[in-house]
């Protein structure tokens, strides 16, 4: 079994997802962190700002999972978009409890998505850490 096509489709999408993720998070944190940092003495507003950052992160991860789902349907690796979304979110989070499987020739593609998911979740953690450190109440920032 050749996995060349898995790499030909999976690697460019994985790179595109990572570039999109970093670019979007840079914009989001540039917009939110100064606003949150200016509220240093109000813990409620700080927490609300972190909540907004979390909503933005969840939205980004959702969009990225939808892109992978679209690829699965387009390639014929999964029969329909709903099934592909379920599979994609399971793969990108390494949850994988849905009884959904890719067509045999596309099985490596799901693993590539799982690695991509680990990387973008790690990037999210790094952005959260940096943003929270910069905006932490009472910190010099």
Steps between C-alpha positions, in 0.01 A plus 500: 500500500639837398443797725637757260158661448448525876817709524420697183168616644565482873831682528393817313177517702690444825740783416213727391316428825808583707569824310132600528503417871809705579390796286150502649628466856747783446214725388274387782760545773608838362139611517411345836814509712548880511132535584523238775831638628347846535249345740767370736328606818166344411520124531153447357592678176828308484310172532251615236789583267649154550154358431488690171841361413368150574197553275730623223723193542203263489374672186840467334523131586149449370578667168815294466309178567242600240778546243623147564142368480455668163818330375375157612173542312668649193739203481220248560668382820169544688147486361354833618590825670336423837694176532816677388457774763454240774807310384707817457430639846578160650828479308617854571435466873625139517163413657409250231204328667259527206454178308605670175791389282664640189510299179803271520714694252452821706578365847834680529322829427315472831829450681644806327198697624554368854862620495381833361244523781767438765714775351223762478376419850858545619518833318173601667648417839809709423290797389280473810802486726662803337175701493414424862851579619496835319156597629512347850344742753759687702787400271722759331429352148 
